Amino acid sequence: MATIHRYPFLKQARVEASQFLAVFRNGRPVQSGRGLAVWFSPHGATSLVEIPADERDHELQISATTRDFQTVSVQGTATWRAASPMTLADRIDFSVDLASGAWRGDPLVQVEGLIDGLVKIAVERWVSARTVGEVLSAGVGPLLASLEAEVTGSRRLADIGVELAGVRLTTLTPSPDLVRALRQPTVERLQQSADEATFARRAAAVEKEAAIAENETKARIRLEEERALLIARERDNEVARAEAQSETARVAAEGAARTRHISSEAEAASILKLDEAHLKGERERADIARSMPEVVVLAEALKTGLGSSNIGTLNLGPDVVSLISGALVHAANGKAV
C-alpha cells in the first residue's frame, strides 16, 4: 500500500523497496521503479500503479476426485512473483487510490485465483487417473512432480508477467469418511496387537505367578525335608544318647557286679579259709581228744560245762553216771597196770 502525503498544491506518493510503483499521466507511463517517491498534482491526469515486487506465498487447498469416485484433499503453498510488473499492470488492475493509497480493486485475489485454477487442473488430471489407493500409496512426490511440470509448461502465468517460484505440497488426505474406513483395518490390527500383547502379558504374569508358587512350594518342601531330617537327626541323637547312657549304666552295672563278685569271692574265700582253719582246729582238737583218755575228756567236759555261767543246776542221769563211773574205772585200771 502506497503512502500518500498531502501538501497545499501537491501530493507525494511513496512505496517500500519491496513494491514497484509506476506513474501514468494521461495514460502514459512517465516514471516507474521500486521504492519510488513521486510528486503529483491531485487535480491532474495522474494515476498510480503499485505492484508487489517481492515473492508472495499463496496457500493451496484443492479437492479432487479419484478414478473410483473418492475425494482427496491437497494442501500446500505456491510462491509467485511479478517477473514483469508492467505486463502484470497491463493485464490486471493494480491502480492505487490517490487519496488513500490503497488498491482500487483486489488484484492479488485475481492472480492467486489464476494460480489456483492452474494448480487445480493439474491436480485433478493426475488424481482422476488413479484410484484412491494408488494416490495414497504414491503420496505427494509424484503429484508434485507432475504439477510442477504442467504449471511450468503453461504460458498463462508468463503471459500476464507472473512467474511461479515454487510449489510445496504438504498433505494429501482423503475425505473424513474414507479416512475412518481406511483407518479401521489398521485400528483393528493395532487393537488386535494390543490385545495380543495384553494376553501375552497376562499369560507371562500367570506363568510368573505359577513359577513363584512352584518355587514357594519347592522351598516349603525343602524346608519340611530339612525339618524332617532335623527331627530324624534329633531322634537319632536321642537314641544314641539313650544307648550311650544305657551302655554306661550297663558298664557301670557290670563293673559293680564284677566288683561285688570279686568282693563276694574274696569274702567267700576268706570265710572258706576261716572255716577250713576252724575245721582244721576242730579236727586237730578232735584228734587230740581221741588220743586222750576218756577220763580226761570227761573231766574236760565237766570242767567246761560246770564253768559255764549259764548253767544253774546240773542233773546227771543214770546213763551219764554209769558212763562216768566206767570211765573212771577204766582210767584207774589202766593207771594201775
C-alpha positions, 0 to 999 in steps of 0.5 A: 500500500502506497503512502500518500502525503498531502501538501497545499498544491501537491501530493507525494506518493511513496512505496517500500523497496519491496513494491514497484510503483509506476506513474501514468499521466494521461495514460502514459507511463512517465516514471516507474521503479521500486521504492519510488517517491513521486510528486503529483498534482491531485487535480491532474491526469495522474494515476498510480500503479503499485505492484508487489515486487517481492515473492508472495506465498499463496496457500493451496487447498484443492479437492479432487476426485479419484478414478473410483469416485473418492475425494482427496484433499491437497494442501500446500503453498505456491510462491509467485512473483511479478517477473514483469510488473508492467505486463502484470499492470497491463493485464490486471488492475493494480491502480492505487487510490490517490487519496488513500493509497490503497488498491482500487480493486483486489488484484492479488485475489485475481492472480492467486485465483489464476494460480489456483485454477492452474494448480487445480487442473493439474491436480485433478488430471493426475488424481482422476487417473488413479484410484484412491489407493494408488494416490495414497500409496504414491503420496505427494512426490509424484503429484508434485512432480507432475504439477510442477511440470504442467504449471511450468509448461503453461504460458498463462502465468508468463503471459500476464508477467507472473512467474511461479517460484515454487510449489510445496505440497504438504498433505494429501488426505482423503475425505473424513469418511474414507479416512475412518474406513481406511483407518479401521483395518489398521485400528483393528490390527493395532487393537488386535496387537494390543490385545495380543500383547495384553494376553501375552502379558497376562499369560507371562504374569500367570506363568510368573505367578505359577513359577513363584508358587512352584518355587514357594512350594519347592522351598516349603518342601525343602524346608519340611525335608530339612525339618524332617531330617532335623527331627530324624537327626534329633531322634537319632541323637536321642537314641544314641544318647539313650544307648550311650547312657544305657551302655554306661549304666550297663558298664557301670552295672557290670563293673559293680557286679564284677566288683561285688563278685570279686568282693563276694569271692574274696569274702567267700574265700576268706570265710572258706579259709576261716572255716577250713582253719576252724575245721582244721582246729576242730579236727586237730582238737578232735584228734587230740581228744581221741588220743586222750583218755576218756577220763580226761575228756570227761573231766574236760567236759565237766570242767567246761560245762560246770564253768559255764555261767549259764548253767544253774543246776546240773542233773546227771542221769543214770546213763551219764553216771554209769558212763562216768563211773566206767570211765573212771574205772577204766582210767584207774585200771589202766593207771594201775597196770 
